[in-house]
Amino acid sequence: MKFGVVVFPGSNCDRDMQDALQQDLGKEVIMLWHKDHDLSMFTTDDCIVLPGGFSYGDYLRCGAIARFSPLMQQVIEFANKGGKVLGVCNGFQILCESHLLPGVLLQNANQQFICKNVFIKNEKTGALQIPIAHGEGRYYADAATLDELEKNGQVLFRYCDAQGNIDAAFNPNGAERNIAGIRNKAGNVFGMMPHPERATSTALNNLDGKKVFELLGLN
């Protein structure tokens, strides 16, 4: 599996992602400029990554302008053919704006930018410590959409404490049902607010990000 990392004006986690994938996970990585039009070097066994940052300065809404970058139409077509797509933080916002994932990311409940380590979990693992860094990370969808996500097993990660307890007290941004990440119904498009690429190196004394890539089948 090789990875394509899309770079938008304002991306600031693209090189973090490249380094994590290449140096820590041993993957082939191709950097992609947002004005490119060609993804023919990738097959549906590969993965396109939309990294974190502040694409187009977060004007209008986070990810709203990046969604119309030339390469995004190719990314949408790639996903619709079954190719894997991962959006982290701003990338998650772009996936929602592109309607590859349902819902929207709203301003944090405390109306402040939050940058710290948090714990997340899913049904297959205990608590994983992964950093967050966002001002608009509060996942929101209407009740019917949330129920559908639950029914289909599309909730990837929820915020929790170090012991894996899920409660509003451990929710850093006010996200509905403590949701930190979701996938599409087909299971090939993933979005999450925490940054797994910042937790893949022994130099950072945290390898829990590697477990995230494994859980998503991207190892």
PLY file of the C-alpha trace (Angstrom):
ply
format ascii 1.0
element vertex 219
property float x
property float y
property float z
element edge 218
property int vertex1
property int vertex2
end_header
0.00 0.00 0.00
1.31 3.42 -0.94
0.01 6.75 0.27
-0.68 10.07 -1.40
-0.66 13.09 0.91
-2.54 16.10 -0.46
-1.07 19.53 0.28
-3.43 22.52 0.33
-2.48 26.18 0.86
-2.41 26.31 4.66
-1.73 22.63 5.31
0.71 22.36 8.21
0.65 18.66 9.09
1.47 17.32 5.64
5.17 16.76 6.42
4.32 15.29 9.82
2.12 12.77 8.00
4.76 12.08 5.37
7.42 11.49 8.03
5.18 9.22 10.11
4.22 7.12 7.09
7.72 6.91 5.62
10.00 6.82 8.63
7.84 5.14 11.25
5.56 2.91 9.14
7.92 2.27 6.23
5.43 3.24 3.54
5.92 4.76 0.10
4.54 8.31 0.07
3.81 10.60 -2.86
3.14 14.25 -2.06
0.26 15.71 -4.08
-0.37 19.42 -4.74
-4.02 20.40 -4.52
-4.00 21.68 -8.12
-2.97 18.29 -9.48
-5.54 16.35 -11.49
-3.98 12.89 -11.73
-4.33 10.00 -9.28
-3.66 7.32 -11.89
-0.55 6.16 -10.01
-2.79 4.90 -7.20
-4.98 1.80 -7.11
-7.93 1.14 -4.81
-5.51 -0.76 -2.56
-3.73 2.52 -1.84
-4.72 5.45 0.38
-5.07 9.20 -0.15
-4.55 11.31 2.98
-5.97 14.77 3.63
-3.76 16.15 6.42
-4.37 18.64 9.16
-3.81 22.38 9.03
-5.75 25.45 8.04
-6.52 25.00 4.34
-7.22 28.37 2.72
-6.93 29.99 6.15
-10.19 28.37 7.31
-12.13 31.10 5.51
-15.91 30.62 5.22
-15.87 27.31 7.09
-13.02 24.91 7.79
-12.51 22.84 4.64
-15.24 24.64 2.67
-12.87 26.10 0.06
-10.46 23.13 -0.05
-13.40 20.95 -0.98
-13.35 22.71 -4.39
-9.62 22.30 -5.04
-9.02 20.61 -8.42
-7.64 17.40 -6.92
-10.64 16.90 -4.65
-12.87 15.83 -7.53
-10.34 13.09 -8.25
-10.25 12.15 -4.57
-14.05 11.89 -4.52
-14.02 9.66 -7.59
-11.20 7.58 -6.08
-13.25 7.07 -2.90
-16.40 6.21 -4.85
-14.45 3.48 -6.64
-13.46 1.97 -3.29
-10.08 3.60 -2.74
-9.11 4.35 0.83
-9.18 7.97 1.98
-8.09 9.23 5.41
-8.80 12.75 6.63
-7.17 13.97 9.84
-8.35 17.13 11.62
-8.74 19.67 8.77
-8.83 16.66 6.45
-11.84 15.33 8.38
-13.51 18.71 7.92
-12.81 18.58 4.16
-14.30 15.08 3.93
-17.50 16.31 5.57
-17.63 19.37 3.31
-17.17 17.01 0.33
-20.03 14.82 1.57
-17.76 11.79 1.62
-18.65 11.62 5.31
-21.86 12.76 7.01
-22.12 15.53 9.56
-20.07 18.65 10.20
-17.33 19.89 12.52
-18.36 22.91 14.60
-16.50 25.29 16.86
-15.36 23.69 20.11
-17.90 24.00 22.90
-15.54 26.17 24.95
-14.92 28.40 21.87
-11.17 28.00 22.30
-8.42 26.26 20.38
-7.42 23.05 22.17
-3.99 21.43 21.85
-3.25 18.52 24.19
-3.11 14.75 24.51
-6.46 12.99 24.82
-7.59 9.38 25.00
-9.75 7.68 22.40
-11.02 4.14 21.98
-13.10 1.90 19.77
-14.65 -1.51 20.20
-11.43 -3.36 19.34
-8.97 -1.59 21.62
-8.47 0.01 24.98
-7.69 3.68 25.41
-5.11 5.17 23.04
-3.34 8.44 23.79
-3.43 10.67 20.70
-2.86 14.45 20.45
-5.52 16.89 19.30
-5.02 20.43 17.98
-8.16 22.12 16.73
-10.60 24.98 17.19
-13.48 23.45 15.24
-13.51 19.80 16.24
-16.99 19.36 17.67
-18.60 16.64 15.57
-22.29 17.25 14.96
-25.02 15.47 13.04
-28.76 15.20 13.56
-30.14 12.39 15.69
-31.20 10.27 12.71
-27.71 10.43 11.21
-26.08 9.63 14.53
-28.38 6.65 15.02
-27.50 5.45 11.51
-23.79 5.73 12.28
-24.28 3.71 15.45
-26.42 1.10 13.70
-23.87 0.55 10.93
-20.83 0.53 13.20
-19.47 3.66 11.55
-18.22 5.33 14.73
-14.47 4.68 14.71
-13.34 6.38 17.89
-14.82 8.07 20.94
-13.18 10.30 23.50
-12.60 8.55 26.83
-10.34 8.59 29.87
-7.12 6.62 30.35
-9.11 3.60 31.51
-11.40 3.68 28.48
-14.45 5.10 30.24
-16.62 7.10 27.84
-18.25 10.12 29.46
-18.95 13.74 28.62
-16.34 14.72 31.21
-13.62 13.35 28.92
-14.98 15.01 25.77
-12.59 17.89 24.93
-14.75 19.72 22.38
-18.40 18.84 23.03
-18.68 16.38 20.12
-21.99 14.54 19.87
-21.85 11.18 21.65
-18.12 11.72 22.32
-17.36 10.99 18.66
-13.71 11.51 17.68
-13.79 9.75 14.30
-16.14 8.05 11.84
-16.06 6.11 8.58
-18.41 5.91 5.63
-20.87 3.03 5.19
-18.62 1.30 2.65
-15.74 1.33 5.14
-13.09 2.93 2.92
-13.28 6.62 3.95
-12.09 7.55 7.45
-12.17 10.86 9.28
-10.87 11.73 12.73
-9.93 14.87 14.65
-7.01 13.48 16.74
-3.60 13.30 15.03
-2.25 9.72 14.88
0.78 10.90 12.88
1.96 12.72 16.01
2.13 9.49 17.99
4.18 7.07 15.89
7.75 7.74 17.08
9.77 6.50 20.03
11.32 9.99 20.09
7.91 11.27 21.19
7.50 8.43 23.69
4.17 7.45 22.13
3.43 4.75 19.57
-0.35 4.66 19.96
-0.73 6.35 16.56
0.63 3.18 14.93
-2.25 1.28 16.50
-4.70 3.73 14.92
-3.30 3.03 11.45
-3.52 -0.70 12.18
-7.14 -0.43 13.31
-7.99 1.40 10.08
-6.25 -1.28 8.01
-3.64 1.20 6.82
-0.56 -0.49 8.27
0 1
1 2
2 3
3 4
4 5
5 6
6 7
7 8
8 9
9 10
10 11
11 12
12 13
13 14
14 15
15 16
16 17
17 18
18 19
19 20
20 21
21 22
22 23
23 24
24 25
25 26
26 27
27 28
28 29
29 30
30 31
31 32
32 33
33 34
34 35
35 36
36 37
37 38
38 39
39 40
40 41
41 42
42 43
43 44
44 45
45 46
46 47
47 48
48 49
49 50
50 51
51 52
52 53
53 54
54 55
55 56
56 57
57 58
58 59
59 60
60 61
61 62
62 63
63 64
64 65
65 66
66 67
67 68
68 69
69 70
70 71
71 72
72 73
73 74
74 75
75 76
76 77
77 78
78 79
79 80
80 81
81 82
82 83
83 84
84 85
85 86
86 87
87 88
88 89
89 90
90 91
91 92
92 93
93 94
94 95
95 96
96 97
97 98
98 99
99 100
100 101
101 102
102 103
103 104
104 105
105 106
106 107
107 108
108 109
109 110
110 111
111 112
112 113
113 114
114 115
115 116
116 117
117 118
118 119
119 120
120 121
121 122
122 123
123 124
124 125
125 126
126 127
127 128
128 129
129 130
130 131
131 132
132 133
133 134
134 135
135 136
136 137
137 138
138 139
139 140
140 141
141 142
142 143
143 144
144 145
145 146
146 147
147 148
148 149
149 150
150 151
151 152
152 153
153 154
154 155
155 156
156 157
157 158
158 159
159 160
160 161
161 162
162 163
163 164
164 165
165 166
166 167
167 168
168 169
169 170
170 171
171 172
172 173
173 174
174 175
175 176
176 177
177 178
178 179
179 180
180 181
181 182
182 183
183 184
184 185
185 186
186 187
187 188
188 189
189 190
190 191
191 192
192 193
193 194
194 195
195 196
196 197
197 198
198 199
199 200
200 201
201 202
202 203
203 204
204 205
205 206
206 207
207 208
208 209
209 210
210 211
211 212
212 213
213 214
214 215
215 216
216 217
217 218
